[in-house]
Amino acid sequence: MEKRYTLPVAIALVVGTVIGSGVFFKAEAVLTKTGGNLSVGILAFIIMGVVMIISACTFGVVAQSHEGVEGLVGYAAASCGKTYSYYVGWFMSTIYYPTLTSVLSWLSARYTLVFITSCWPDFPLIIPAAEGGCVIGPECIALMMFYMCCAYFVNAISPKLAGKIQTSTTVIKLIPLGLMAVVGIIVGLVSPTHMLVNNFAAAKDLLPGDASTSSLLLSAVCATAFAYEGWIIATSINSELKDAKRNLPKALVIGGIIIISVYIAYYVGVAGGATVETLMADGATTAFTNIFGNVLGNILNLFIAISCIGTMNGLMLGCTRGMYALAVRGEGPRPEVFAQVDPETNMPNNASIFA
């Protein structure tokens, strides 16, 4: 497989697969877990961000000395042996990649329909939107399958286009997050109500080390854990990344720093647009509506859909290479079949079909 991806694509893969739909609602979950304590929530984001950076640096060290085509499977073999890497390969190709790709396909369809029905309330659905049609309706399932097939087609036929889609969707999803972060902080500080200052001042006055603070922090850390999941998928393009020994560690660390910065800035920005009580009850959409008006509040659902599509594309990128990582090591069923690379698409088509 050719060296087709550059450092920006690898960074976009790290950022784009981690930042999905959850970031738009994570502020609500973290505030609920901390009882409205903004400071404890920020600390939770920092703790899990540091965990991610340390993990990324660990993989970066291995990547600097191992540039095989197997990515994570090869890293597992170099670190823990052939048997462990064999189980890792099966887990990634049959459980991790397929389930997450399926879920993100469903989320992409769900928020597409949420956007459509928010703009056109009379849009006909077999199950009305008020009864969950956007979540479990046949239209949602059909659109989910359409998104999944499109993602597969793009990744299997034109991997370079898949890389461009990944970069584009990552940039697009950062637009509303960046706007909310910058404008929310400014509005929260300079508005007559001083929303941001009041939200920090209204936090429960718990002493550091207090048992209640510890329990709140632990709950918040658990709430943020999955928000930092997904960066590992960047290792799946190890053999296709130009100068991978230098660029993959850079992508993991730079991408991790971007993710931490976006999460914390967005979390604080949302707190500048609504009271913590409102955010816990109604979510971050209220902050968007208060600052940007109802129009952008509805458009937010479109950005969430695009964000999910970008994450799904990154997951599919790893998914189509799952069985290939085992086959090129001569392992798994029929390795001579799944290790084949199509001369025209330069992709392991048999492994992609299996995925």
C-alpha positions in Angstrom: 0.0 0.0 0.0 1.4 3.4 -1.1 2.5 6.2 1.2 -0.5 8.5 0.4 -1.2 10.3 3.7 0.5 13.3 5.1 0.8 14.7 8.7 -2.3 16.9 8.4 -4.4 13.9 7.4 -3.1 11.9 10.4 -3.8 14.8 12.8 -7.3 15.1 11.3 -7.8 11.4 11.8 -6.8 11.7 15.5 -9.0 14.7 16.1 -11.8 13.7 13.9 -12.3 10.2 15.4 -12.2 11.5 19.0 -14.4 14.5 18.6 -17.7 13.1 17.5 -21.2 13.9 18.8 -20.4 13.5 22.5 -18.6 16.8 22.8 -21.8 18.7 22.1 -23.5 17.1 25.1 -20.6 16.3 27.3 -20.8 19.6 29.2 -24.3 18.6 30.4 -23.1 15.2 31.6 -20.0 16.6 33.4 -21.9 19.4 35.1 -24.5 16.8 36.3 -21.8 14.6 37.7 -20.1 17.5 39.5 -23.3 19.0 40.8 -22.7 22.2 38.7 -19.1 22.7 39.9 -17.3 24.0 36.8 -13.8 23.9 38.3 -14.1 20.1 39.1 -15.4 19.5 35.6 -12.4 21.3 34.0 -10.1 19.3 36.3 -11.7 16.1 35.0 -11.2 17.1 31.4 -7.5 17.8 32.2 -7.0 14.5 34.0 -8.4 12.4 31.1 -6.6 14.6 28.6 -3.3 13.9 30.3 -4.1 10.2 30.3 -4.7 10.3 26.6 -1.5 12.3 25.9 0.6 9.8 28.0 -1.0 6.9 26.1 -0.4 8.6 22.8 3.3 9.2 23.7 3.6 5.6 24.6 2.3 4.6 21.2 4.5 7.2 19.6 7.6 5.7 21.1 6.7 2.3 19.6 5.9 3.9 16.3 9.3 5.5 16.1 10.9 2.1 16.1 8.3 0.1 14.2 7.0 1.0 10.8 5.4 -2.2 9.8 2.1 -2.4 7.8 0.3 -3.9 10.8 -0.2 -0.8 12.9 -1.7 -1.6 16.3 -1.3 -5.4 15.7 2.4 -4.9 15.0 2.8 -2.7 18.0 1.2 -5.4 20.2 3.5 -8.0 18.8 6.6 -5.8 19.4 5.5 -5.0 22.9 3.8 -8.2 24.2 4.4 -11.0 21.7 2.8 -12.8 18.8 -0.1 -14.4 20.8 -1.3 -11.2 22.3 -1.1 -9.4 18.9 -3.2 -12.2 17.4 -6.0 -11.6 19.9 -5.7 -7.8 19.4 -6.0 -8.2 15.7 -9.2 -10.3 16.0 -10.7 -7.9 18.6 -10.1 -4.8 16.4 -11.3 -6.4 13.2 -14.4 -8.1 14.5 -15.6 -6.1 17.5 -14.0 -2.7 17.9 -14.0 -1.3 14.4 -17.4 -2.8 13.3 -19.4 -1.9 16.3 -18.2 1.7 16.6 -18.6 2.2 12.9 -22.2 1.0 13.1 -23.1 3.2 16.0 -21.6 6.3 14.4 -23.5 5.5 11.2 -26.7 5.4 13.3 -25.8 8.7 15.1 -25.1 10.4 11.7 -28.5 9.3 10.5 -30.2 10.3 13.7 -28.9 13.8 13.8 -29.5 14.3 10.1 -33.2 13.6 10.8 -33.2 15.7 13.9 -31.9 18.6 11.8 -34.5 18.0 9.1 -37.4 17.8 11.5 -36.3 20.8 13.5 -36.3 22.9 10.2 -39.5 21.3 8.8 -41.6 20.1 11.8 -44.2 18.6 9.4 -41.6 16.4 7.6 -43.4 13.0 7.3 -42.0 10.1 9.2 -43.6 6.7 9.6 -43.0 7.1 13.4 -43.4 10.8 14.3 -40.4 12.6 15.5 -42.1 13.3 18.9 -42.4 9.5 19.4 -38.8 8.8 18.6 -38.9 8.4 14.8 -35.6 10.2 14.4 -34.0 7.6 16.7 -35.7 4.2 15.9 -37.8 4.9 12.8 -37.3 3.0 9.5 -36.1 6.2 7.9 -33.3 6.4 10.4 -32.2 2.8 9.8 -32.4 3.2 6.0 -30.3 6.4 6.2 -27.9 4.7 8.6 -27.3 1.9 6.0 -26.9 4.5 3.3 -24.2 6.4 5.2 -22.4 3.1 6.1 -22.4 1.9 2.5 -21.2 5.3 1.2 -18.4 5.4 3.8 -17.4 1.8 2.8 -17.5 2.7 -0.9 -15.3 5.8 -0.5 -12.7 4.1 1.7 -12.5 0.9 -0.4 -12.4 2.6 -3.8 -10.7 5.9 -3.2 -8.6 6.0 0.0 -7.2 9.4 -0.9 -10.7 10.9 -1.1 -11.5 9.3 2.2 -8.5 11.2 3.7 -9.7 14.5 2.2 -13.2 13.9 3.6 -11.6 13.2 7.0 -9.7 16.5 7.0 -12.7 18.5 5.7 -15.2 17.1 8.3 -12.7 17.7 11.1 -12.3 21.4 10.1 -16.1 21.7 9.7 -16.9 20.2 13.1 -14.4 22.5 14.8 -16.2 25.6 13.5 -19.2 25.6 15.9 -17.0 24.4 18.8 -14.5 27.2 18.2 -17.3 29.8 17.9 -19.0 28.6 21.1 -15.7 28.6 22.9 -14.6 32.1 21.9 -17.9 33.9 21.7 -19.3 32.2 24.8 -16.3 33.1 27.0 -16.4 36.8 25.7 -20.2 37.1 26.2 -20.0 35.4 29.6 -17.4 37.8 30.8 -18.6 41.2 29.4 -22.4 40.7 29.5 -24.3 42.6 32.2 -25.2 39.4 33.9 -21.6 38.2 34.0 -22.8 34.7 33.3 -19.4 33.0 33.3 -18.2 34.6 36.5 -21.5 33.8 38.3 -21.4 30.2 37.1 -17.9 29.7 38.6 -18.9 31.6 41.8 -22.0 29.5 42.2 -20.0 26.3 42.3 -20.2 24.4 45.6 -17.5 25.5 47.9 -15.8 22.2 48.6 -12.3 22.0 50.1 -9.6 20.2 48.1 -9.2 16.7 49.3 -12.7 16.6 50.7 -14.4 13.2 50.2 -17.3 14.9 48.4 -14.9 16.6 46.0 -13.1 13.3 45.3 -16.4 11.5 44.5 -17.5 14.3 42.2 -14.2 14.3 40.5 -14.2 10.5 40.0 -17.7 10.7 38.6 -16.7 13.5 36.2 -13.6 11.6 35.1 -15.7 8.6 34.2 -18.1 10.8 32.3 -15.2 12.3 30.2 -13.4 9.0 29.6 -15.2 8.0 26.4 -14.9 11.5 25.1 -11.2 10.9 24.6 -11.6 7.5 22.9 -10.8 6.8 19.2 -7.3 8.3 18.6 -5.9 4.7 18.4 -7.4 4.4 15.0 -4.7 6.7 13.5 -2.3 3.7 13.9 -4.2 1.8 11.2 -2.7 4.1 8.5 0.9 3.6 9.8 2.2 2.0 6.6 0.4 4.5 4.4 1.7 7.6 6.3 4.6 9.4 4.8 7.6 9.3 7.1 5.5 7.5 9.6 8.3 7.1 12.2 8.3 10.9 12.6 4.7 11.9 11.6 2.6 9.3 13.5 4.1 10.3 17.0 3.6 14.0 16.0 0.0 13.4 14.9 -0.8 11.6 18.1 0.6 14.3 20.4 -0.5 17.3 18.3 -3.9 15.9 17.8 -4.2 15.1 21.6 -3.3 18.7 22.5 -5.9 20.1 20.1 -8.5 17.8 21.5 -7.8 18.8 25.1 -7.8 22.5 24.2 -11.1 22.3 22.3 -12.9 20.3 25.0 -11.9 22.7 27.8 -12.5 25.9 25.8 -15.9 24.6 24.6 -16.8 23.6 28.1 -16.0 27.0 29.5 -17.6 28.8 26.5 -20.9 26.9 27.0 -20.9 28.1 30.6 -20.8 31.6 29.3 -24.1 31.2 27.5 -26.4 29.7 30.2 -26.6 29.1 33.9 -25.3 25.7 35.1 -28.8 24.8 36.2 -30.1 25.4 32.7 -27.2 23.5 31.1 -27.8 20.5 33.4 -31.6 20.5 32.6 -31.6 21.4 28.9 -28.1 20.8 27.6 -25.7 22.9 25.5 -28.2 23.7 22.8 -29.7 26.4 25.1 -26.3 28.1 25.3 -26.1 28.2 21.5 -29.6 29.5 21.2 -29.0 32.2 23.9 -25.9 33.5 22.2 -26.5 32.9 18.4 -30.3 32.8 18.2 -32.8 30.0 17.2 -31.4 29.7 13.7 -28.0 28.6 14.7 -29.5 26.5 17.4 -31.2 24.4 14.7 -28.1 24.4 12.5 -26.2 23.0 15.4 -27.9 19.6 14.7 -26.4 19.7 11.2 -22.9 20.3 12.5 -23.4 17.4 14.9 -24.5 15.2 11.9 -21.4 16.3 10.0 -19.3 15.6 13.0 -20.6 12.1 13.3 -20.1 11.5 9.6 -16.5 12.5 10.0 -16.0 10.2 13.0 -17.7 7.3 11.1 -15.4 7.9 8.1 -12.4 7.6 10.3 -13.7 4.4 11.9 -14.5 3.0 8.5 -10.9 3.8 7.4 -9.6 1.6 10.2 -12.4 -1.0 9.7 -11.5 -1.7 6.1 -7.9 -2.5 7.1 -8.7 -4.6 10.2 -8.3 -8.2 8.7 -5.5 -7.0 6.5 -3.4 -6.2 9.6 -3.6 -9.9 10.6 -3.2 -11.3 7.1 0.0 -9.5 6.2 1.6 -11.3 9.3 0.5 -14.6 7.8 -2.2 -15.0 10.5 -5.9 -15.5 10.6 -8.1 -17.3 8.0 -6.8 -17.4 4.4 -4.1 -14.8 4.9 -3.1 -15.1 1.2 -6.6 -13.8 0.4 -7.0 -11.1 2.9 -3.5 -9.7 2.3 -4.1 -9.1 -1.4 -3.9 -5.4 -2.4 -5.9 -4.4 -5.5 -3.5 -2.9 -8.1 -6.0 -0.2 -9.2 -7.4 1.0 -5.8 -4.3 0.1 -3.9 -6.6 -1.2 -1.1 -7.0 -4.7 0.5 -10.4 -5.2 -1.1 -11.0 -8.7 0.4 -10.3 -7.4 3.9 -12.6 -4.4 3.2 -15.4 -6.7 2.1 -15.0 -8.8 5.2 -15.2 -5.6 7.3 
